[in-house]
Amino acid sequence: MRWTCAAGRGLLAAALIFAGSSVACSSTGGETHDSDGRGQLTLVTGGDITGYLRSVLDDWNRARPAEKVTLVELPEAADEVRAQMSTSLRSGSDRYDVLNIDVAWTSEFAAAGWLSPLNADRFPTKRFLPPVVDTATFGGRLHALPYVTNAGLLYYRKDILDREGEKPPRTWAELEGLAKTVAPKYGLDGYAGQFLPYEGLTVNAAEAVQSAGGSVLADEGARVTVDSAAARKGVAFLAGGVRDGWIPEKALTYKEEESRKSFQDGRLLFLRNWPYVHGLASRGDSKVAGKFGVVPLPGPDGPAAGILGGSNLAINANSRHKESAADLLSYLTSEKVQRRVLTEGALPPVWADLYGDPALVRQFPYLPTLRESVLAARPRPKSPRYEQVNLAIQAVVHDAMAQRETPERAVERLARELETIVHQD
């Protein structure tokens, strides 16, 4: 699975589609036990690239054949899939019991009444990294269960910085300075993130605004807070990078994979991306294998306040097998399975203790840095109208980065558009 954050390999690249599609229409079959909330289940998720999830579910199915789980995998197209998923849920379909959803969708789906609230005492949430639990709550209740987390990291060319006697940047000024002066000496572009107008740009923009001390929305989407000096500073950082050339114009077309390939092919000095890049950039066919390092994202005066990516597991409010579904959530978020999420799926787990496990740190050396980044990160703006909020942020920030609008005017425009969204009937 690649889930955005929005995304990175392993965090939403896909999600769940309308029940009418040919992929999703297969039934689990067999007897059901509606009266006690138990029976066979269907779990819908994005594409399981590594194949680990089928193996995890095979173990469940051998132990609990009466509650067999059928896995439905869907292709990559998170923005479109979210719309199709909401159409399915809005129709009242009970075809999908358990939903593996992008963390940013939780508030929207919960506010619409599509998710069955969870009993927090039933799950080991106190063992999770604290910020990830916030992604699963709305209106003071737990509506989903964190399954995979994610936070942005800064990848850098260690070989080049070592040659120049420079340390990796901890602040925006240091990042800009190195991108302007060191990158051209080696024929490299300075810095890139995910700047195409899609979910990834919302993440990059919200990271910049939050790191500058601002916010986009407050009170779970009821109040617009983006019209601030901090927000203008965050947008100006991104727009100024393109204007001054240390963010290449072609980065305005980058999603996760385009930016990852640019760094992996040796064309970038600095890259903001998700942990999944580490394994791919370390392979033998990578031009930067053994030549790069990873540190927390820089902010104005130190480490950034990043955005949490990842996915949450939720139970369809119309599922007839909620008890079985809750047991499946417990299984998938157990310490044993969370370890497999990392070792077999190469996805960041939500269990805090795993980030300090010496054997895992040897295998995944970025874990301490990732833990630091997750603990400093926050969810994307929560809103019952998240998709409209998402589209507004993408469009406005992309216009600012493309030099079609000043950062000041862009923030004013975004505030107006968000006020319209928040206060619509």
LINSULUR-V700742 format. One record per pair of residues at least 4 apart in sequence whose C-alpha atoms are under 8 Angstrom apart, sorted by the first residue. I is the first residue (numbers start at 1). J is the second residue. D is the distance in Angstrom with one decimal. If there is no record, write none. Layout:
I/J/D  I/J/D
This chain:
1/9/6.3  1/10/4.5  1/11/6.1  1/12/6.4  1/13/6.2  1/14/7.0  1/45/7.8  1/46/5.2  1/47/4.8  1/48/4.7  1/49/5.6  1/50/7.9  2/7/6.3  2/8/5.5  2/9/3.8  2/10/3.9  2/11/4.3  2/12/4.6  2/13/4.0  2/14/6.7  2/46/7.2  2/47/7.5  2/76/7.8  3/7/3.8  3/8/5.6  3/9/6.2  3/10/5.4  3/11/2.4  3/12/1.7  3/13/4.3  3/14/6.6  3/46/7.9  3/78/7.9  3/102/6.7  3/309/7.3  3/310/6.1  3/311/7.0  4/8/5.3  4/9/7.7  4/11/5.3  4/12/4.3  4/13/5.7  4/78/7.6  4/102/7.6  4/199/6.9  4/200/6.4  4/256/8.0  4/309/6.6  4/310/7.4  5/11/6.7  5/12/7.0  5/150/7.5  5/151/7.7  5/152/7.8  5/199/7.1  5/200/5.7  5/203/6.3  5/274/7.4  5/307/7.9  5/308/7.4  5/309/4.8  5/310/7.1  6/11/7.0  6/12/6.2  6/102/7.5  6/199/5.7  6/200/5.3  6/203/6.4  6/309/5.5  6/310/7.4  7/11/4.9  7/12/4.7  7/13/6.3  7/199/7.7  7/200/6.7  7/256/7.7  7/274/7.8  7/309/6.0  7/310/6.9  8/12/7.2  8/13/7.7  8/150/7.9  8/256/6.1  8/273/6.8  8/274/4.8  8/275/7.1  8/276/6.1  8/277/7.7  9/13/7.3  9/274/7.3  9/275/7.8  9/276/5.1  9/277/7.5  9/347/7.8  10/276/6.8  10/310/7.7  10/345/7.6  10/346/7.2  10/347/5.3  11/102/7.5  11/148/7.3  11/149/7.6  11/150/7.1  11/309/6.6  11/310/4.7  11/311/6.2  11/347/7.7  12/46/6.9  12/78/6.6  12/101/7.6  12/102/5.7  12/310/6.7  12/311/6.8  13/46/6.4  13/47/7.7  13/75/7.7  13/76/4.8  13/77/6.2  13/78/5.4  14/45/7.2  14/46/4.2  14/47/6.6  14/74/6.4  14/75/5.7  14/76/4.2  14/77/5.2  14/78/4.6  14/81/6.7  15/44/7.3  15/45/5.3  15/46/4.5  15/74/6.3  15/75/7.6  15/76/7.5  15/77/7.6  15/78/6.0  15/81/5.8  15/82/6.8  15/85/7.8  15/100/6.9  15/101/6.2  15/102/7.5  16/44/6.0  16/45/6.1  16/46/6.9  16/74/6.4  16/81/5.8  16/82/6.8  16/84/7.3  16/85/5.3  16/99/7.5  16/100/7.8  16/101/7.6  17/21/7.3  17/24/7.3  17/74/7.2  17/81/5.4  17/82/7.4  17/84/5.0  17/85/4.8  17/88/7.3  18/24/7.5  18/84/4.8  18/85/5.3  18/86/7.9  18/87/6.4  18/88/4.8  19/24/5.6  19/25/6.1  19/88/5.8  19/93/7.4  19/95/7.0  20/24/6.9  20/25/6.3  21/25/6.2  22/26/7.7  23/72/7.5  23/74/7.7  24/72/6.5  27/95/7.8  28/40/6.7  28/41/7.0  28/42/6.8  28/69/7.8  28/70/6.1  29/40/7.9  30/40/7.6  31/39/7.3  31/40/7.7  32/38/7.1  32/39/4.7  32/40/6.4  33/37/6.5  33/38/5.2  33/39/5.0  33/321/7.5  34/38/6.1  34/39/6.9  34/320/5.7  34/321/6.3  36/321/7.8  36/323/7.5  37/320/5.9  37/321/4.2  37/322/5.3  37/323/5.0  37/324/6.7  38/67/7.1  38/320/7.5  38/321/4.6  38/322/6.7  38/323/5.5  38/324/4.9  38/325/7.9  39/66/6.3  39/67/4.9  39/68/7.7  39/321/5.6  39/324/6.4  40/66/6.4  40/67/4.1  40/68/4.9  40/69/6.0  40/70/8.0  40/321/7.4  40/324/7.7  41/67/6.5  41/68/6.2  41/69/4.7  41/70/6.2  41/96/7.5  41/97/5.9  41/98/7.5  41/321/7.2  41/324/7.6  41/325/7.0  42/69/5.5  42/70/4.8  42/71/6.0  42/72/7.1  42/95/7.2  42/96/5.3  42/97/5.4  42/98/6.4  43/69/6.7  43/70/6.2  43/71/5.0  43/72/6.1  43/96/6.3  43/97/6.2  43/98/4.7  43/99/6.0  43/100/7.5  44/71/6.1  44/72/4.8  44/73/6.1  44/74/7.6  44/96/6.6  44/98/6.5  44/99/5.3  44/100/6.1  45/71/7.6  45/72/6.4  45/73/5.3  45/74/6.4  45/99/6.6  45/100/5.1  45/101/7.4  46/73/5.4  46/74/5.0  46/75/6.3  46/76/6.9  46/100/7.6  47/73/5.0  47/74/5.4  47/75/5.7  47/76/7.1  48/52/7.1  48/53/6.6  48/73/6.9  50/344/7.3  50/345/5.7  51/55/7.1  51/345/7.5  52/56/6.4  52/340/7.7  52/341/7.5  52/344/5.6  52/345/5.5  53/57/6.1  53/345/7.6  54/58/6.0  54/71/7.4  55/59/6.6  56/60/6.8  56/337/7.3  57/61/6.1  57/69/6.9  58/62/6.2  59/63/6.4  60/64/6.0  60/65/8.0  60/68/7.5  60/69/7.9  61/65/5.1  61/67/7.1  61/68/4.9  61/69/6.5  64/68/6.3  67/324/6.8  77/81/5.8  78/82/6.0  79/83/6.8  79/198/7.6  79/199/7.2  80/84/6.4  81/85/5.9  82/86/6.2  83/87/6.3  84/88/6.4  85/89/6.3  86/90/5.8  86/109/7.7  87/91/6.3  88/92/6.9  88/93/6.1  89/93/5.9  89/114/6.2  89/316/7.8  90/114/7.4  92/318/6.5  93/318/6.8  94/316/7.1  94/318/5.1  94/319/5.0  94/320/7.2  95/319/7.5  96/316/6.8  96/319/7.1  97/315/5.8  97/316/5.3  97/318/7.8  97/319/5.1  97/320/7.7  97/321/7.1  97/322/7.5  97/325/6.7  98/313/6.7  98/314/5.7  98/315/4.7  98/316/6.2  98/325/6.4  99/312/8.0  99/313/5.6  99/314/5.1  99/315/6.2  99/316/7.0  100/311/6.3  100/312/5.7  100/313/4.7  100/314/6.6  101/105/6.6  101/106/7.3  101/311/5.3  101/312/5.4  101/313/6.3  101/314/7.3  102/106/7.3  102/309/7.6  102/310/6.2  102/311/4.5  102/312/6.3  103/135/5.8  103/136/6.9  103/309/6.5  103/310/5.8  103/311/4.9  103/312/5.6  103/379/7.8  104/108/7.9  104/135/7.2  104/309/7.9  104/379/7.3  104/380/6.1  104/381/7.8  104/382/7.1  104/386/7.6  105/109/6.1  105/386/7.1  106/110/5.9  106/135/7.2  106/136/6.2  106/137/7.6  106/138/7.7  106/143/7.3  106/144/7.1  106/312/7.7  107/111/5.9  107/136/7.7  107/137/7.2  107/138/5.5  107/382/6.0  107/383/6.0  107/384/5.8  107/386/7.8  108/112/6.4  108/382/7.7  108/383/6.0  108/384/4.0  108/385/5.9  108/386/5.9  109/113/6.5  109/114/5.5  109/115/6.4  109/384/7.3  110/114/5.8  110/115/5.3  110/116/8.0  110/138/6.9  110/143/6.4  110/384/7.8  111/138/7.6  111/384/5.5  112/384/7.3  113/317/7.2  114/316/6.2  114/317/5.3  114/318/7.7  115/143/6.3  115/144/7.7  115/314/6.4  115/315/5.7  115/316/5.0  115/317/4.6  116/143/6.4  116/314/7.4  116/315/5.5  116/316/5.9  116/317/4.3  116/318/8.0  117/141/6.9  117/142/6.0  117/143/4.4  117/144/7.2  117/315/8.0  118/141/7.7  118/142/5.5  118/143/5.6  118/144/6.7  119/123/7.6  119/142/7.2  120/125/7.3  120/142/6.4  122/330/7.9  123/330/6.2  124/128/7.3  124/333/8.0  124/334/7.8  125/133/7.0  126/130/7.6  127/351/5.8  127/352/6.1  127/353/7.5  128/132/7.2  128/133/7.3  128/350/5.2  128/351/4.4  128/352/5.2  129/133/7.4  129/350/5.9  129/351/6.2  129/352/4.9  129/374/7.8  129/375/7.1  130/134/7.4  130/375/7.3  131/135/7.3  131/374/7.1  131/375/6.2  131/377/7.1  131/378/6.6  131/379/7.9  132/136/7.3  132/146/6.3  132/149/6.7  132/308/7.4  132/350/7.1  132/379/8.0  133/137/6.9  133/145/7.4  133/146/6.3  134/379/7.2  135/146/7.5  135/379/5.8  136/142/5.9  136/143/5.9  136/144/4.9  136/145/5.9  136/146/6.4  136/312/6.7  137/141/5.4  137/142/4.5  137/143/5.7  137/144/7.1  138/142/6.7  138/143/6.8  138/220/7.4  139/220/7.7  143/314/6.8  144/312/5.9  144/313/5.4  144/314/4.4  144/315/7.3  145/312/5.3  145/313/5.1  145/314/6.4  145/329/7.2  145/333/8.0  146/311/6.5  146/312/4.4  146/313/6.3  146/333/7.7  146/350/6.7  147/310/7.6  147/311/5.9  147/312/5.1  147/313/6.2  147/332/7.3  147/333/6.0  147/338/8.0  147/349/6.9  147/350/6.2  148/310/5.0  148/311/5.2  148/312/6.9  148/341/7.9  148/347/6.7  148/348/5.8  148/349/5.1  148/350/5.8  149/308/6.9  149/309/5.8  149/310/4.1  149/311/6.5  149/347/7.8  149/348/5.5  149/349/6.0  149/350/5.8  149/374/7.9  150/274/6.9  150/275/7.3  150/308/5.6  150/309/4.5  150/310/5.0  150/348/6.1  150/370/8.0  150/374/6.9  151/274/6.3  151/275/7.5  151/306/6.6  151/307/6.1  151/308/5.1  151/309/5.8  151/370/6.8  151/373/6.0  151/374/5.5  151/377/7.0  152/272/6.3  152/273/5.3  152/274/4.9  152/275/7.2  152/296/7.7  152/297/6.9  152/306/6.5  152/307/7.1  152/308/7.8  152/373/7.2  153/272/5.7  153/273/5.7  153/274/5.9  153/275/6.8  153/294/6.6  153/295/6.2  153/296/5.2  153/297/5.4  153/370/7.2  153/373/7.4  154/270/6.8  154/271/5.6  154/272/4.8  154/273/6.7  154/294/5.6  154/295/5.4  154/296/5.8  154/297/5.0  154/298/7.8  155/270/5.7  155/271/5.0  155/272/6.4  155/273/7.5  155/292/6.8  155/293/5.8  155/294/4.7  155/295/6.7  156/168/7.2  156/269/5.7  156/270/4.6  156/271/6.5  156/292/5.5  156/293/5.4  156/294/6.4  157/161/6.4  157/269/5.5  157/270/6.9  157/288/7.7  157/291/6.0  157/292/4.4  157/293/6.5  158/162/5.9  158/168/7.9  158/291/5.6  158/292/4.6  158/293/5.4  159/163/6.2  159/291/5.2  159/292/6.7  160/164/6.3  161/165/6.0  161/166/4.9  161/167/6.4  161/168/7.2  162/166/5.9  162/167/7.3  164/182/7.9  168/175/8.0  168/295/7.5  169/174/5.1  169/175/5.2  169/178/7.9  169/298/6.6  170/174/6.7  170/175/7.4  170/296/7.8  170/297/7.3  170/298/4.7  170/299/7.0  170/301/7.6  170/302/5.2  170/303/6.0  171/175/6.3  171/298/4.6  171/299/5.0  171/300/5.2  171/301/5.3  171/302/5.0  171/303/6.9  172/176/6.0  172/298/5.8  172/299/5.4  172/300/5.1  172/301/7.3  173/177/6.0  173/300/7.2  174/178/6.2  175/179/6.0  175/298/7.5  176/180/6.0  176/241/7.6  176/246/7.0  177/181/6.1  178/182/5.2  178/183/6.9  178/190/7.7  179/183/5.3  179/184/7.8  179/189/7.5  179/190/4.1  179/191/6.4  179/246/5.6  179/269/7.0  179/270/7.5  180/184/6.9  180/190/6.6  180/245/7.7  180/246/5.5  181/185/7.0  182/186/7.0  183/187/6.3  183/188/4.8  183/189/5.9  183/190/5.3  183/268/7.7  183/269/5.9  184/188/5.6  184/189/7.0  184/190/7.7  187/267/7.8  188/266/7.7  188/267/5.1  188/268/5.3  188/269/6.2  189/246/6.7  189/247/7.1  189/248/6.4  189/267/6.1  189/268/4.8  189/269/6.3  190/246/4.8  190/247/5.9  190/248/7.3  190/268/5.9  190/269/5.2  190/270/6.0  191/246/6.3  191/247/5.1  191/248/7.4  191/268/6.4  191/269/6.3  191/270/4.7  191/271/5.7  191/272/7.8  192/247/6.0  192/248/7.4  192/251/5.9  192/259/6.6  192/268/7.6  192/270/6.7  192/271/5.2  192/272/6.3  193/204/7.1  193/251/7.1  193/254/7.2  193/255/7.7  193/256/7.7  193/259/6.4  193/271/6.0  193/272/4.8  193/273/6.4  194/200/5.4  194/201/5.6  194/204/6.8  194/251/7.2  194/252/7.5  194/253/7.9  194/254/5.2  194/255/4.7  194/256/5.9  194/259/6.8  194/272/7.7  194/273/7.7  195/200/6.8  195/201/4.9  195/204/7.4  195/251/6.1  195/252/4.7  195/253/6.2  195/254/5.6  195/255/6.6  195/398/7.2  196/200/7.3  196/201/6.2  196/251/7.5  196/252/5.0  196/253/4.6  196/254/5.3  196/255/6.0  196/398/7.3  197/201/5.7  197/202/7.8  197/252/8.0  197/394/4.9  197/395/6.2  197/398/6.1  198/202/6.9  198/391/7.5  198/394/6.0  199/203/6.5  199/390/6.8  199/394/7.3  200/204/6.3  200/255/6.6  200/256/7.6  201/205/5.9  201/394/5.8  201/397/7.9  201/398/7.8  202/206/6.0  202/390/6.3  202/393/5.9  202/394/5.5  203/207/6.1  203/307/6.3  203/380/7.0  204/208/6.4  204/307/8.0  205/209/6.3  205/234/7.3  205/235/6.8  205/238/7.9  205/393/7.7  205/397/7.0  206/210/5.9  206/215/7.5  206/216/7.3  206/307/7.1  206/380/7.0  207/211/5.9  207/304/7.3  207/305/6.2  207/306/4.9  207/307/5.7  208/212/6.3  208/231/7.8  208/234/4.5  208/235/6.8  208/237/7.6  208/238/7.8  208/299/7.6  208/304/7.8  209/213/6.6  209/214/5.2  209/215/6.1  209/216/7.7  209/230/6.3  209/231/4.7  209/232/7.7  209/233/7.3  209/234/4.5  209/235/6.8  210/214/4.8  210/215/5.5  210/230/7.9  210/231/7.7  210/234/7.7  210/304/7.9  210/305/5.8  210/306/7.4  211/234/7.4  211/299/5.5  211/300/6.8  211/304/4.9  211/305/4.7  211/306/7.1  212/230/5.1  212/231/6.9  212/233/6.6  212/234/5.8  212/299/7.1  212/300/6.2  213/230/5.6  213/231/7.8  214/225/7.8  214/226/7.0  214/228/6.9  214/229/7.8  214/230/4.8  214/231/5.4  215/225/5.9  215/226/5.6  215/231/7.0  216/224/6.3  216/225/5.2  216/226/4.3  216/231/7.9  216/381/6.4  217/221/5.4  217/222/7.2  217/223/5.6  217/224/4.6  217/225/5.2  217/226/6.6  217/381/5.9  217/382/7.3  218/222/6.4  218/223/5.1  218/224/6.4  218/225/6.5  218/381/7.7  218/382/7.8  219/223/6.0  220/381/7.6  220/382/5.1  220/383/5.6  220/384/7.9  221/381/7.1  221/382/5.4  221/383/4.2  221/384/6.8  221/385/8.0  221/422/7.0  222/383/7.5  222/422/6.2  223/419/8.0  223/422/7.3  224/415/6.8  224/418/6.6  224/419/6.3  224/422/7.7  225/415/7.7  226/231/5.9  226/411/7.0  226/414/7.6  226/415/5.9  227/231/6.7  227/232/7.7  227/411/6.0  227/412/6.2  227/414/8.0  227/415/5.7  228/232/6.4  229/233/6.2  230/234/6.3  231/235/6.2  231/411/7.0  232/236/5.9  232/407/5.9  232/408/5.8  232/411/6.2  233/237/6.2  234/238/6.9  235/239/6.1  235/397/6.9  235/400/7.5  235/407/5.7  235/411/7.8  236/240/5.5  236/407/5.3  237/241/6.3  238/242/6.9  238/401/6.4  239/243/6.3  239/400/5.8  239/401/4.1  239/402/7.3  239/403/7.0  239/407/7.1  240/244/5.9  240/401/7.5  241/245/6.0  241/246/5.4  241/247/4.9  242/246/6.4  242/247/4.7  242/248/6.0  242/249/6.1  242/401/6.3  242/402/7.4  243/247/8.0  243/401/7.8  243/403/7.1  245/249/7.6  247/251/6.9  248/252/7.8  249/402/7.9  250/254/7.2  251/259/7.3  252/398/7.6  252/401/7.7  252/402/7.6  254/258/5.1  254/259/5.5  255/259/6.2  256/260/6.0  256/273/6.7  257/261/6.0  258/262/6.3  259/263/6.4  259/271/7.2  259/273/7.8  260/264/6.0  260/271/7.6  260/273/7.3  260/277/6.5  261/265/5.7  262/266/6.5  262/267/5.4  262/268/6.2  263/267/5.5  263/268/4.8  263/269/7.3  263/270/7.5  263/271/6.6  263/288/7.8  264/281/5.5  264/286/5.7  264/287/6.0  264/288/5.7  265/286/6.7  265/287/5.4  265/288/7.0  266/287/5.9  266/288/6.1  272/297/7.3  273/277/7.0  275/279/8.0  275/347/7.9  275/348/7.7  275/366/7.8  275/370/7.6  276/280/7.1  276/346/7.0  276/347/7.2  277/281/5.9  278/282/6.1  278/366/8.0  279/283/6.6  280/286/7.4  281/286/5.4  281/287/7.8  281/288/6.4  281/289/5.7  282/286/6.4  282/288/7.2  282/289/4.4  282/290/6.5  283/289/6.2  284/289/6.6  285/289/7.9  288/292/6.3  294/366/6.9  294/369/7.5  295/369/6.2  296/303/6.2  296/304/7.3  296/369/6.3  296/370/7.5  296/372/7.4  296/373/5.9  297/303/5.8  297/304/5.4  297/306/7.4  297/373/7.7  298/302/5.8  298/303/4.5  298/304/5.0  299/303/5.0  299/304/4.1  299/305/7.3  300/304/7.5  304/376/7.6  305/373/7.9  305/376/5.5  305/377/5.1  305/378/7.0  306/373/6.9  306/374/7.6  306/376/6.5  306/377/4.3  306/378/6.3  307/377/5.1  307/378/5.1  307/379/5.6  307/380/6.1  308/374/6.7  308/377/5.7  308/378/5.5  308/379/5.1  308/380/6.9  309/379/7.6  313/329/6.8  315/319/7.1  315/322/7.0  315/325/6.6  315/326/7.6  321/325/6.1  322/326/6.0  323/327/6.4  324/328/6.3  325/329/6.3  326/330/6.4  327/331/6.3  328/332/6.1  329/333/6.1  330/334/6.0  331/337/7.1  332/337/5.7  332/338/7.0  333/337/6.4  333/338/5.9  333/350/8.0  334/338/6.0  335/339/6.1  335/351/6.8  336/340/6.7  337/341/6.2  338/342/6.7  338/349/5.6  338/350/7.2  338/351/6.8  339/343/6.2  339/349/7.1  339/354/7.2  340/344/5.2  340/345/6.7  341/345/4.8  341/346/6.4  341/347/5.7  341/348/7.2  341/349/6.3  342/346/4.6  342/347/4.8  342/348/5.8  342/349/6.0  343/347/7.9  349/354/7.7  351/355/7.7  352/356/7.8  353/357/6.7  354/360/7.3  355/360/7.4  355/361/7.1  355/367/5.6  355/368/6.3  355/371/6.5  356/360/7.7  356/361/6.9  356/367/7.8  356/368/7.2  357/361/6.2  358/362/6.2  359/363/6.4  360/364/5.8  360/365/7.9  361/365/4.9  361/366/7.3  361/367/6.0  361/368/7.5  366/370/6.1  367/371/6.0  368/372/6.3  369/373/6.2  370/374/6.1  371/375/6.1  372/376/6.4  373/377/6.1  374/378/8.0  381/386/7.6  382/386/6.7  383/389/7.6  385/389/6.4  385/421/7.5  385/422/7.6  386/390/5.9  387/391/6.2  388/392/6.3  388/421/7.0  389/393/6.3  389/418/6.6  389/421/7.2  390/394/6.3  391/395/6.2  392/396/6.2  392/414/6.8  392/417/6.9  392/418/7.3  393/397/6.0  393/414/6.8  394/398/6.0  395/399/6.3  396/400/6.4  396/410/5.9  396/411/7.8  396/413/7.4  396/414/6.3  397/401/6.2  397/410/6.9  398/402/6.0  399/403/6.3  399/404/5.2  399/405/5.8  399/410/7.6  400/404/5.8  400/405/4.8  400/406/5.7  400/407/5.7  400/410/6.2  405/409/6.4  405/410/6.0  406/410/6.0  407/411/6.1  408/412/6.4  409/413/6.0  410/414/6.1  411/415/6.1  412/416/6.4  413/417/6.2  414/418/6.0  415/419/6.1  416/420/6.4  417/421/6.4  418/422/6.0  419/423/6.0  420/424/5.9
